[in-house]
Amino acid sequence: MTHAQHPHATHQPTAVARLDHTVVYASDRSRSAEFLASVLGLEVSAPFGPFLPVDLGNGVTLDYYALTDEPIQSQHYAFLVAEDAFDGTIDRLTAAGVTYYADPNHTESGQINRLFGGRGAYFEDPDGHNMEIMTRPYVRP
């Protein structure tokens, strides 16, 4: 069978690469992983070496790693959530006493944004990472 006759010959990957995991530095990996998992309605997985993973359910994990000998540099993490899950996420933030904001600079407290026809909000995790939830992906030029 030649390459052209092979049944998968025209199958091309839809992406060059897919993110598999990323490390999230935390002063207390359990506290931070549990925080995010509870906000997003997820579970913390079993430890994997020095990492405590939160499986996002799309083949990507956030691997929390305790960084105790230097300050945590704030990073930004954005999560696409289903429209019907957004209100529950906001409710969990409110129940945990976490302020959410409509903007990434955290000036519009207790408000959401409506970017790209969806809804979104920003909040801080226990180490000051700027987390974002949104129901529509950003429209890029």
C-alpha positions as CSV (number, residue, x, y, z in Angstrom):
1,M,0.0,0.0,0.0
2,T,1.5,3.4,-1.0
3,H,1.3,6.4,1.2
4,A,-1.5,7.9,-0.9
5,Q,-3.5,4.7,-0.5
6,H,-3.0,4.5,3.3
7,P,-6.4,5.2,5.0
8,H,-4.8,7.8,7.3
9,A,-2.6,9.4,4.6
10,T,-4.7,12.6,4.6
11,H,-5.1,12.8,8.4
12,Q,-3.2,15.8,9.6
13,P,-2.9,16.9,13.2
14,T,-5.1,19.8,14.0
15,A,-2.4,21.3,16.2
16,V,1.3,21.4,16.2
17,A,1.4,20.9,20.0
18,R,-1.0,20.6,22.8
19,L,-0.2,21.7,26.4
20,D,0.0,18.6,28.6
21,H,0.9,20.1,32.0
22,T,2.4,23.2,33.6
23,V,4.0,23.7,37.0
24,V,2.3,26.2,39.3
25,Y,4.5,27.4,42.1
26,A,2.9,27.7,45.5
27,S,4.0,28.4,49.0
28,D,1.7,25.5,50.1
29,R,0.9,23.2,47.2
30,S,-2.0,21.5,49.0
31,R,-3.7,24.7,50.0
32,S,-3.3,26.2,46.5
33,A,-4.3,23.0,44.6
34,E,-7.4,22.5,46.9
35,F,-8.4,26.1,46.4
36,L,-8.4,26.0,42.7
37,A,-10.0,22.5,42.5
38,S,-12.8,23.7,44.8
39,V,-13.4,26.8,42.8
40,L,-13.6,25.0,39.5
41,G,-15.5,22.0,40.9
42,L,-12.6,19.6,40.3
43,E,-10.6,17.1,42.3
44,V,-6.9,17.2,43.3
45,S,-5.1,14.1,42.1
46,A,-2.7,11.9,44.0
47,P,0.8,13.4,44.4
48,F,3.2,12.7,41.5
49,G,6.7,13.1,42.9
50,P,7.0,16.6,44.2
51,F,3.9,17.7,42.3
52,L,0.2,17.8,43.3
53,P,-1.8,17.7,40.1
54,V,-5.2,19.2,39.4
55,D,-6.6,17.5,36.3
56,L,-8.6,20.0,34.2
57,G,-10.4,17.3,32.4
58,N,-9.1,18.1,28.9
59,G,-5.8,16.3,29.1
60,V,-4.0,19.2,30.8
61,T,-2.9,19.2,34.5
62,L,-1.7,22.0,36.7
63,D,1.1,20.5,38.7
64,Y,1.4,22.4,42.0
65,Y,5.0,22.5,43.3
66,A,6.0,23.9,46.7
67,L,8.4,26.8,46.3
68,T,9.4,27.8,49.8
69,D,12.9,29.3,49.5
70,E,12.0,32.3,47.3
71,P,9.0,34.6,46.6
72,I,6.2,33.3,44.3
73,Q,6.1,35.3,41.1
74,S,2.5,36.0,40.1
75,Q,1.4,34.3,36.9
76,H,-1.9,34.4,34.9
77,Y,-4.0,31.3,34.3
78,A,-7.2,31.5,32.3
79,F,-9.9,28.7,32.3
80,L,-12.6,28.3,29.8
81,V,-15.7,27.1,31.7
82,A,-19.1,26.1,30.3
83,E,-21.8,28.8,30.4
84,D,-23.9,26.7,32.7
85,A,-21.0,26.3,35.1
86,F,-20.0,29.9,35.4
87,D,-22.6,30.9,38.0
88,G,-21.6,27.9,40.2
89,T,-18.0,29.0,40.0
90,I,-18.9,32.6,41.0
91,D,-21.0,31.1,43.8
92,R,-18.1,29.0,45.1
93,L,-15.8,32.1,45.0
94,T,-18.3,34.1,47.0
95,A,-18.8,31.3,49.5
96,A,-15.1,31.1,50.0
97,G,-14.9,34.8,50.7
98,V,-12.8,35.4,47.5
99,T,-13.4,38.7,45.7
100,Y,-13.7,38.5,42.0
101,Y,-13.3,41.3,39.5
102,A,-14.4,42.2,35.9
103,D,-10.9,43.2,34.9
104,P,-7.4,41.8,35.2
105,N,-6.1,44.8,37.2
106,H,-8.7,44.0,39.9
107,T,-10.4,47.4,40.0
108,E,-14.0,46.4,39.3
109,S,-14.8,44.2,42.4
110,G,-17.8,42.0,42.5
111,Q,-18.5,42.5,38.8
112,I,-18.1,40.3,35.7
113,N,-17.1,41.2,32.2
114,R,-19.0,40.3,29.0
115,L,-16.1,40.0,26.6
116,F,-16.6,38.3,23.2
117,G,-20.3,37.6,24.0
118,G,-19.5,35.5,27.0
119,R,-18.9,36.2,30.7
120,G,-15.7,36.3,32.6
121,A,-14.1,37.2,36.0
122,Y,-10.7,37.4,37.6
123,F,-9.6,36.4,41.1
124,E,-6.4,35.7,43.1
125,D,-5.3,32.3,44.4
126,P,-3.7,32.0,47.8
127,D,-0.2,32.9,46.3
128,G,-1.4,35.9,44.3
129,H,-1.7,34.2,40.9
130,N,-4.2,36.0,38.7
131,M,-6.8,33.5,37.8
132,E,-9.5,34.0,35.1
133,I,-12.6,32.2,34.3
134,M,-14.4,32.9,31.0
135,T,-17.2,31.3,29.0
136,R,-15.9,32.3,25.5
137,P,-12.3,32.2,24.2
138,Y,-10.7,35.4,23.2
139,V,-11.2,36.4,19.6
140,R,-7.7,36.8,18.2
141,P,-6.8,38.8,15.1
